[in-house]
Structure formats: C-alpha cells, structure tokens
C-alpha cells in the first residue's frame, strides 16, 4: 500500500495538517512533512509505529472505536490528545475515512489538525466565564435586594435575601417552584407579558407588585427584570426590593397631611364663622341694653346668620366627592 500512496506525497507537502494513512493494524504511513511536526517523529520512526503508541491513554478507547468504525466504511471525525515525541500533549482533530481498492477496504486515510491553541483558547474562555459567573453569583448572593433567577416561570436560583423576603426556610423551598406561586393574582397577566419581553432580550423596567409570603402575608415590592445568562442558558435576572415599610410610611405621611389640612380647614371655618357670631352677640347686647326689638337689629342678625349658612353650604359642597364624567 505504501508504494501506491507515495505518488501523492508531493500533493500534501505544503499542507500544515498531518496527512497519513494507516493499514488494517493501525500502523502509520506518513504522507507529508507535517506528520513529523505534529507527532514529533521522523517519517522512518513513525512508519514503524501504531496509533496506539501515540494516543493518550485516556483517549485510546475512543480512538480505537473510531478507527474500527472507519474500517466499516464510515467517515469519522473526533478530537483527542496525542503524546508528542518530546512528551508534551497535543490536541488534534482527526478525520479518517476508508481506503477502498477493488471494493475491499485495505486501510484508512487520516488528516490530523493541531487544535492545541484552539483548545487552549476555549479552556481560557471557559475559565474566564466560570470566574465571571463566580463573581456574578457572589455579587448576587450578597445583594441587599432579593434576587431571583428564573427561566420561563421556574425559579432556578434565589439569594438569601429572597428566601427571607418570601419567608422560606432555605433556598430549596423556592428552587423549582413557579414565580406565580408568590405573586398576587391581579398581577399575573401583566407579569406574563413582562416575561415575554425579557425573554426576547428587552429589559422590564421597575414596576410595583404585590407578593404573597409563604405565611400568606401580603408585601409590596418594586421589581425589575433583565435578560442574563446563567449556567450557559438565557434566563431572567429579577431584582426585588421590599417597599412594604416605605408604603406604610407614605400612608402615615398622607394621613398626617390630611390631618394637617383638616386642622387648617377647621381654623379657617372658625375664623370665617367667628366674625358673624361676634356681630350677632353685639346686636343681642344692644337689644338687651335698649330693652326693645329693633327691626334693624333683626335684619343684621338675619344677614349674619345667612352668611354662616352660606359658609357651611360651601364647605358641604367641597366635602362631597367629585363625580367622574362618564
């Protein structure tokens, strides 16, 4: 077989990939100089060796399996590690396909591409991704706000703040559950629309929602959701800020403002009514001093009484709720 293949060596001489053949026992027949570069052995050495001598032990079973599949007539492609003559490990991608002469498989052709740099870049990228995810998870875990990571409606992760907010004992009580289990029914439809937006790559801006703790208590929260990647899959990063106490303070402040307004109104009423009352008292004293009924006194009393009545009617109208236009 080697004589028949030697005529093709010049075609492969400039190729950076190792091109070789193997007989039925797996012995090398190098076809270009790149074989020496990738495997580290001279052509005379390599031609006396089987692939089982250069493939790393942990990868040998796979390599044998692919070799025999190619002898069944099927093209095979796989990655493995070989041991260079120098002892260093080299990552290679191998494509092998059968050599057929007179309808008989007599060996295989093989192309080995050095992918060590590619693999190293991938390893570095994966390590960087792992480190970034660790930093991300550390930030999330120590966030003062509750953070939930969800896909569709399923909760994949919750930090300790979220566990405390919902009143769970630990994270296992939340992970795997539906986000809608802790959402007031009135908000479910709008939240479903927000989920669709985030899963399409958009950010759902802050919205006030009502949540239900495990003990049934209703709490108010501001919630924002953004797209994120968690465990190599697209997810929603949901930030939840408890504003229950803030809402209570706002209600107290509103009540205080209402009371203050009521006091100011009462002071105004007293001021407005006090003047006609003083006038009536003055007239009554004059009538008592003169000991007679004078029509001008009666008219003045009537005027002041009418004035008080008008003030009270105006206040009554102001106290009525405004009717909405239909």
C-alpha positions, 0 to 999 in steps of 0.5 A: 500500500505504501508504494501506491500512496507515495505518488501523492506525497508531493500533493500534501507537502505544503499542507500544515495538517498531518496527512497519513494513512494507516493499514488494517493494524493501525500502523502509520504511513506518513504522507507529508512533512507535517506528520513529523511536526505534529507527532514529533517523529521522523517519517522512518520512526513513525512508519514503524509505529501504531496509533496506539503508541501515540494516543493518550491513554485516556483517549485510546478507547475512543480512538480505537472505536473510531478507527474500527468504525472507519474500517466499516466504511464510515467517515469519522471525525473526533478530537483527542490528545496525542503524546508528542515525541518530546512528551508534551500533549497535543490536541488534534482533530482527526478525520479518517475515512476508508481506503477502498481498492477493488471494493475491499477496504485495505486501510484508512486515510487520516488528516490530523489538525493541531487544535492545541491553541484552539483548545487552549483558547476555549479552556481560557474562555471557559475559565474566564466565564466560570470566574465571571459567573463566580463573581456574578453569583457572589455579587448576587448572593450578597445583594441587599435586594432579593434576587431571583433567577428564573427561566420561563416561570421556574425559579432556578436560583434565589439569594438569601435575601429572597428566601427571607423576603418570601419567608422560606426556610432555605433556598430549596423551598423556592428552587423549582417552584413557579414565580406565580406561586408568590405573586398576587393574582391581579398581577399575573397577566401583566407579569406574563407579558413582562416575561415575554419581553425579557425573554426576547432580550428587552429589559422590564423596567421597575414596576410595583407588585404585590407578593404573597409570603409563604405565611400568606402575608401580603408585601409590596415590592418594586421589581425589575427584570433583565435578560442574563445568562446563567449556567450557559442558558438565557434566563431572567435576572429579577431584582426585588426590593421590599417597599412594604415599610416605605408604603406604610410610611407614605400612608402615615405621611398622607394621613398626617397631611390630611390631618394637617389640612383638616386642622387648617380647614377647621381654623379657617371655618372658625375664623370665617364663622367667628366674625358673624357670631361676634356681630350677632352677640353685639346686636343681642347686647344692644337689644338687651341694653335698649330693652326693645326689638329693633327691626334693624337689629333683626335684619343684621342678625338675619344677614349674619346668620345667612352668611354662616349658612352660606359658609357651611353650604360651601364647605358641604359642597367641597366635602362631597366627592367629585363625580367622574364624567362618564 
